[in-house]
Amino acid sequence: MGQRYTIPNKVAGEVADGEAVIMDLSAGRYFSSKNSGAVIWNCVEAGLSQSQIGAKVAELYNLDETAAQTETDTFLDKLMANRLIEPSSEAEPQPIEGAPDIATPTGAFESPELIVYEDMQDLIMLDPIHDAAEEGWPMAMPGAGAGQN
């Protein structure tokens, strides 16, 4: 079946109008990926395995499965390198609660790109949401709170 992935609690993402916007709350960086990258992000959210994601990309874009898997693997590697996803030890899919259906492609296939934005890093790091406990927001880290420096 292939490797499955999870999205860490410190990461939030949403797909709208064929674009995935992903935020790493612990590092204060945000990311963007359009079209095929948004499809792959949705597949990760839905709990699909690496091979299932490649097959879904091939199906949606009418691509050769080998080429689609290569593109998918490259993009998943970028997501992992930026700590937006992690390998899962779960054998069965663990979809994110309320994850949307897989995005419908908005155009012809283009290799998925992950664009990194660091221009708002300082502002994002000021927001107390990055002080979340391992369970995620709104659970504050022990010792974090109003008036503490």
ABEGO torsion letter per residue (X at the ends): XEBBBBBBAABBBBBBGGBBBBBBAAAGBBBBBBEAAAAAAAAAAAGBBAAAAAAAAAAAAGBBAAAAAAAAAAAAAAAAAAGABBBBABABBBBBBGBBBBBBBABBBBBBBBBBBAAAAAAAAABAAAABBAAEOABBBBGBEBGBX
